[in-house]
Amino acid sequence: MAYNYPVIDLAPFITGGDAKKKEEVIEKLREACSDYGFFVAVNHGIPDQIMDNTMDATIGFFNLDLEEKLKITTPPGAPLAAGYTKEPAKSEHWQMFTPAPINVFPANPPHFKETMEEMWWKLDEAAVLVQSLLNDCLRLPKGTLAKYNDSRGTDILLGFHYLPATETEKTAVNAHRDNGLFTLVFENQVEGLEFLKDGDWIPIDPIPHSLVINVGDALQALSNDKMKSPTHRILAQPGKSRYAFVYGYMVAEEKWVEPMPELIGQTNESPKFKKFNIKEHMALKQVFKNPPPHWNDVVGVHYHAIAPSVGATAVTTN
Ligand SMILES: [Fe+2]
């Protein structure tokens, strides 16, 4: 079965394009984020060679002996969990935060640190562009989202190795929604990432050097439900390892998240969510057991929905 989902060429914003072409891209993005909550971006500005270098270095690292990899586990007492983690039977990953001494890198493969830091800044550049495009999709005054989302302290890059499927383990990552503003993903040419739309799982066909970009819970609330944070999962593949990078463009954990006044002010719409912060949102996901027994119950921003007031409900008259 062929699945339809948005693949969007960002070239007009990278190599230059006239105003009409740019507006067409904005329109496609607006629809994608509202109908699907995700899109595949091509010509996003990150050079192919940098993506290839990052992938090669990460596969090289995962091919090392476990003893070597364990040398970069998170040091005890570290404020952020940078480094290597293994989840038996499912996956292994390493993660880093904004380049700073808190990150830990392996000595091998050579130049691992430089390769990842170069990629970090390219992803950051792409994220700044995507944020400004989404700002335009929401018809916010220029720079509104960027001004709001001004802390880069919890952005995160994870390099994953998802193990091949086994008889008993067929899911690499359970159904969930992301917390931040949005997430950028790129992978080796192995399928497995799926998004839930209208009750169906849509599998993503990997396009070389593309980025899969999905809306996060924070953006769904900030946009007053105009953009949707989609439920997604990763299926393990029979006989194949999947390697992927996940870059979370976050909102600071303590910052209030609520429908943006600049947005609801201009249309006089009612806010659909109470204000919350990402820290309590993540705690909520723990309390309500993420993943839940069924993916329809995945915790999302709807847990902060404002119940319709009495005045807003239908009134029956006799
Ligand atoms: Fe995710």
Boltz pocket constraint, residues with backbone or C-beta under 6 A from the ligand:
constraints:
  - pocket:
      binder: B
      contacts: [[A, 176], [A, 177], [A, 178], [A, 183], [A, 232]]
      max_distance: 6.0
